[in-house]
Amino acid sequence: MSKGSEKASVKTGDVSAATHAHQVLGMRLKSLRLARRLSLRELAEATGTSASFISQLERGLTGASTASLNQMASALGVSVAMLFEESTAQNHGVLRRSERPSLPPSDGCRKMLLSRPPLGDMEVYVGELDIGGSTGPDRYTHGDAHEMLVVLRGVVEVSLGEARHVLEEGDSIEYTTSTPHRSENIGSGRAEVMWIIAPPTSVRAELDQYTAWKPLAAR
């Protein structure tokens, strides 16, 4: 192969790679925008761009600057890396109870991650709280997303700001993640809760801290 042919081949490969990257970005961007029920205009206003520019991005016809990507990721509540994640992997995988990624137990609470890539439009966690266990001594906030807590088992007191709510099995409560909140098991046995958050408020580095754990003793 001549040097000219080699250069042409490399150039063609570069173009193909760039085109593929634009297509991945476009599909991911559109998926995230629709999941958050945003119109082209609403996302454009949130990122200081235009609806036509967002439309071209979603169709894979153009790329975006680093600054624009950062603005879009922020508006969608994801990391920039998540904008380029391909959704070709199986998106209906089974997660066994014994395989749930978990954080080390703290304050009598074990927190496990249920939602996994490539489905990154929301976060779902399960928490197991020992008697008197809680999410920590203080109320906390994280981002400004929509959060729902569902009590799967036991009796849990949920503090929202200065208000306190006692929830029993099957009860649920909704609030914004910017509201200081805390959950505590006030029942006579182990409690189990589920948190659903949309859009996600955790960055990938935080999610990577979850690791497989050994199942607890039979209840």
C-alpha positions as a Python dict, from the first residue, in 0.01 Angstrom:
ca = {
    (1, 'M'): (0, 0, 0),
    (2, 'S'): (136, 344, -93),
    (3, 'K'): (183, 623, 160),
    (4, 'G'): (-99, 812, -6),
    (5, 'S'): (-333, 516, 37),
    (6, 'E'): (-230, 476, 401),
    (7, 'K'): (-304, 843, 472),
    (8, 'A'): (-641, 815, 299),
    (9, 'S'): (-727, 505, 504),
    (10, 'V'): (-636, 676, 832),
    (11, 'K'): (-834, 983, 738),
    (12, 'T'): (-1139, 774, 649),
    (13, 'G'): (-1109, 592, 980),
    (14, 'D'): (-1094, 920, 1170),
    (15, 'V'): (-1406, 1046, 993),
    (16, 'S'): (-1592, 721, 1065),
    (17, 'A'): (-1496, 735, 1433),
    (18, 'A'): (-1609, 1096, 1460),
    (19, 'T'): (-1938, 1016, 1287),
    (20, 'H'): (-1998, 725, 1523),
    (21, 'A'): (-1924, 944, 1825),
    (22, 'H'): (-2174, 1204, 1699),
    (23, 'Q'): (-2438, 935, 1653),
    (24, 'V'): (-2383, 793, 2001),
    (25, 'L'): (-2401, 1140, 2153),
    (26, 'G'): (-2716, 1220, 1956),
    (27, 'M'): (-2903, 906, 2057),
    (28, 'R'): (-2800, 939, 2420),
    (29, 'L'): (-2887, 1308, 2434),
    (30, 'K'): (-3234, 1251, 2289),
    (31, 'S'): (-3300, 959, 2525),
    (32, 'L'): (-3205, 1165, 2830),
    (33, 'R'): (-3402, 1470, 2712),
    (34, 'L'): (-3720, 1268, 2654),
    (35, 'A'): (-3679, 1086, 2987),
    (36, 'R'): (-3681, 1426, 3158),
    (37, 'R'): (-3976, 1542, 2945),
    (38, 'L'): (-3786, 1839, 2807),
    (39, 'S'): (-3859, 1993, 2469),
    (40, 'L'): (-3580, 2095, 2233),
    (41, 'R'): (-3647, 2457, 2324),
    (42, 'E'): (-3643, 2393, 2700),
    (43, 'L'): (-3306, 2214, 2682),
    (44, 'A'): (-3169, 2486, 2456),
    (45, 'E'): (-3274, 2756, 2704),
    (46, 'A'): (-3117, 2563, 2991),
    (47, 'T'): (-2787, 2532, 2805),
    (48, 'G'): (-2770, 2868, 2634),
    (49, 'T'): (-2788, 2715, 2285),
    (50, 'S'): (-3065, 2689, 2026),
    (51, 'A'): (-3332, 2430, 1950),
    (52, 'S'): (-3192, 2383, 1600),
    (53, 'F'): (-2846, 2310, 1743),
    (54, 'I'): (-2988, 2052, 1985),
    (55, 'S'): (-3181, 1896, 1697),
    (56, 'Q'): (-2865, 1864, 1487),
    (57, 'L'): (-2683, 1708, 1781),
    (58, 'E'): (-2957, 1451, 1833),
    (59, 'R'): (-2947, 1357, 1464),
    (60, 'G'): (-2571, 1310, 1479),
    (61, 'L'): (-2508, 1587, 1227),
    (62, 'T'): (-2266, 1785, 1440),
    (63, 'G'): (-2055, 1774, 1753),
    (64, 'A'): (-2040, 2005, 2053),
    (65, 'S'): (-1773, 2196, 2239),
    (66, 'T'): (-1656, 2090, 2584),
    (67, 'A'): (-1837, 2387, 2736),
    (68, 'S'): (-2165, 2292, 2565),
    (69, 'L'): (-2129, 1929, 2674),
    (70, 'N'): (-2075, 2037, 3033),
    (71, 'Q'): (-2385, 2257, 3020),
    (72, 'M'): (-2597, 1978, 2873),
    (73, 'A'): (-2476, 1721, 3124),
    (74, 'S'): (-2554, 1963, 3407),
    (75, 'A'): (-2902, 2039, 3269),
    (76, 'L'): (-2977, 1667, 3235),
    (77, 'G'): (-2834, 1573, 3573),
    (78, 'V'): (-2567, 1336, 3442),
    (79, 'S'): (-2192, 1331, 3393),
    (80, 'V'): (-2036, 1421, 3057),
    (81, 'A'): (-1915, 1060, 3027),
    (82, 'M'): (-2274, 936, 3045),
    (83, 'L'): (-2358, 1138, 2733),
    (84, 'F'): (-2132, 906, 2535),
    (85, 'E'): (-2236, 571, 2685),
    (86, 'E'): (-2367, 337, 2420),
    (87, 'S'): (-2690, 158, 2503),
    (88, 'T'): (-2606, -153, 2305),
    (89, 'A'): (-2558, -361, 2618),
    (90, 'Q'): (-2844, -572, 2749),
    (91, 'N'): (-3082, -337, 2925),
    (92, 'H'): (-3303, -587, 3101),
    (93, 'G'): (-3048, -771, 3313),
    (94, 'V'): (-3153, -962, 3623),
    (95, 'L'): (-2994, -858, 3952),
    (96, 'R'): (-3014, -1125, 4221),
    (97, 'R'): (-3067, -1015, 4580),
    (98, 'S'): (-2739, -1177, 4682),
    (99, 'E'): (-2553, -982, 4411),
    (100, 'R'): (-2672, -630, 4491),
    (101, 'P'): (-2382, -381, 4497),
    (102, 'S'): (-2363, -225, 4843),
    (103, 'L'): (-2185, 36, 5048),
    (104, 'P'): (-2026, -72, 5379),
    (105, 'P'): (-2286, -65, 5662),
    (106, 'S'): (-2300, 267, 5848),
    (107, 'D'): (-2523, 389, 6134),
    (108, 'G'): (-2709, 57, 6124),
    (109, 'C'): (-2799, 103, 5757),
    (110, 'R'): (-2689, -95, 5454),
    (111, 'K'): (-2754, 83, 5122),
    (112, 'M'): (-2766, -115, 4797),
    (113, 'L'): (-2775, 1, 4435),
    (114, 'L'): (-3036, -157, 4205),
    (115, 'S'): (-3017, 62, 3894),
    (116, 'R'): (-2718, 3, 3667),
    (117, 'P'): (-2588, 120, 3327),
    (118, 'P'): (-2693, 155, 3055),
    (119, 'L'): (-3023, 260, 3215),
    (120, 'G'): (-2898, 582, 3370),
    (121, 'D'): (-3209, 802, 3371),
    (122, 'M'): (-3289, 735, 3735),
    (123, 'E'): (-3134, 590, 4050),
    (124, 'V'): (-3296, 314, 4255),
    (125, 'Y'): (-3162, 199, 4592),
    (126, 'V'): (-3272, -38, 4865),
    (127, 'G'): (-3183, 26, 5227),
    (128, 'E'): (-3187, -221, 5516),
    (129, 'L'): (-3200, -57, 5858),
    (130, 'D'): (-3135, -237, 6184),
    (131, 'I'): (-3348, -149, 6486),
    (132, 'G'): (-3262, 216, 6557),
    (133, 'G'): (-3057, 233, 6236),
    (134, 'S'): (-3072, 543, 6018),
    (135, 'T'): (-2929, 719, 5715),
    (136, 'G'): (-2706, 916, 5952),
    (137, 'P'): (-2726, 1151, 6252),
    (138, 'D'): (-2811, 1455, 6040),
    (139, 'R'): (-3055, 1541, 5764),
    (140, 'Y'): (-2886, 1575, 5425),
    (141, 'T'): (-2948, 1703, 5070),
    (142, 'H'): (-2820, 1603, 4726),
    (143, 'G'): (-2900, 1799, 4412),
    (144, 'D'): (-3253, 1911, 4325),
    (145, 'A'): (-3424, 1602, 4186),
    (146, 'H'): (-3749, 1415, 4255),
    (147, 'E'): (-3716, 1144, 4520),
    (148, 'M'): (-3963, 883, 4642),
    (149, 'L'): (-3915, 664, 4947),
    (150, 'V'): (-4122, 346, 4979),
    (151, 'V'): (-4130, 139, 5298),
    (152, 'L'): (-4109, -225, 5199),
    (153, 'R'): (-4092, -359, 5553),
    (154, 'G'): (-4111, -227, 5909),
    (155, 'V'): (-4181, 119, 6051),
    (156, 'V'): (-3969, 416, 5942),
    (157, 'E'): (-3968, 778, 6050),
    (158, 'V'): (-3883, 1018, 5768),
    (159, 'S'): (-3773, 1370, 5862),
    (160, 'L'): (-3825, 1637, 5597),
    (161, 'G'): (-3696, 1969, 5717),
    (162, 'E'): (-3860, 2012, 6058),
    (163, 'A'): (-4154, 1781, 5975),
    (164, 'R'): (-4158, 1414, 6073),
    (165, 'H'): (-4362, 1138, 5913),
    (166, 'V'): (-4409, 782, 6040),
    (167, 'L'): (-4447, 536, 5754),
    (168, 'E'): (-4541, 170, 5773),
    (169, 'E'): (-4510, -114, 5524),
    (170, 'G'): (-4652, -10, 5186),
    (171, 'D'): (-4648, 364, 5263),
    (172, 'S'): (-4450, 608, 5050),
    (173, 'I'): (-4348, 973, 5052),
    (174, 'E'): (-4221, 1212, 4782),
    (175, 'Y'): (-3998, 1518, 4813),
    (176, 'T'): (-3720, 1707, 4638),
    (177, 'T'): (-3364, 1602, 4714),
    (178, 'S'): (-3284, 1964, 4801),
    (179, 'T'): (-3507, 1926, 5110),
    (180, 'P'): (-3300, 1818, 5414),
    (181, 'H'): (-3409, 1461, 5485),
    (182, 'R'): (-3329, 1162, 5706),
    (183, 'S'): (-3478, 816, 5761),
    (184, 'E'): (-3472, 609, 6082),
    (185, 'N'): (-3605, 266, 6175),
    (186, 'I'): (-3829, 320, 6479),
    (187, 'G'): (-3988, -25, 6469),
    (188, 'S'): (-3918, -344, 6663),
    (189, 'G'): (-3756, -529, 6374),
    (190, 'R'): (-3534, -474, 6070),
    (191, 'A'): (-3681, -228, 5818),
    (192, 'E'): (-3637, -217, 5444),
    (193, 'V'): (-3695, 84, 5221),
    (194, 'M'): (-3655, 177, 4855),
    (195, 'W'): (-3539, 513, 4720),
    (196, 'I'): (-3620, 619, 4363),
    (197, 'I'): (-3449, 935, 4235),
    (198, 'A'): (-3496, 1105, 3898),
    (199, 'P'): (-3293, 1246, 3743),
    (200, 'P'): (-2986, 1093, 3910),
    (201, 'T'): (-2792, 1305, 4158),
    (202, 'S'): (-2489, 1077, 4203),
    (203, 'V'): (-2183, 1098, 3983),
    (204, 'R'): (-2015, 786, 3847),
    (205, 'A'): (-1735, 802, 4106),
    (206, 'E'): (-1993, 771, 4384),
    (207, 'L'): (-2170, 479, 4216),
    (208, 'D'): (-1840, 299, 4163),
    (209, 'Q'): (-1803, 273, 4541),
    (210, 'Y'): (-2082, 14, 4551),
    (211, 'T'): (-1941, -339, 4553),
    (212, 'A'): (-2089, -687, 4579),
    (213, 'W'): (-2168, -802, 4931),
    (214, 'K'): (-2246, -1126, 5107),
    (215, 'P'): (-2616, -1172, 5190),
    (216, 'L'): (-2725, -1114, 5547),
    (217, 'A'): (-2838, -1401, 5765),
    (218, 'A'): (-3186, -1535, 5694),
    (219, 'R'): (-3456, -1305, 5830),
}
